[in-house]
C-alpha cells in the first residue's frame, strides 16, 4: 500500500507549530527498590501564536514586547 501523498518536512513542521505537541514524562530512578531521583518533564513545541491561543506564555510575551519597545527607544538613529 502506498501513501496517497508525500509530506515534506516543511508541511510537517508547519502542522506541528500550528497544532502543537505536548510531551509529559515522569522518570524515577531507583536503587535496590529505593527511589533515589525523581524527574518530571514537560515539553511543549508550538508557535507563539498557538501558545497564546491556548493561554500559555502570556506573561513572557508581554514582557518581551515591553523589553523590545524599551530597546527601540534606546537605539540611536543612524540618519543624520
C-alpha positions, 0 to 999 in steps of 0.5 A, a space after each residue: 500500500 502506498 501513501 496517497 501523498 508525500 509530506 515534506 518536512 516543511 508541511 510537517 513542521 508547519 502542522 506541528 507549530 500550528 497544532 502543537 505537541 505536548 510531551 509529559 514524562 515522569 522518570 524515577 530512578 531507583 536503587 535496590 527498590 529505593 527511589 533515589 531521583 525523581 524527574 518530571 518533564 514537560 515539553 511543549 513545541 508550538 508557535 507563539 501564536 498557538 501558545 497564546 491561543 491556548 493561554 500559555 506564555 502570556 506573561 513572557 510575551 508581554 514582557 518581551 514586547 515591553 523589553 523590545 519597545 524599551 530597546 527601540 527607544 534606546 537605539 540611536 538613529 543612524 540618519 543624520 
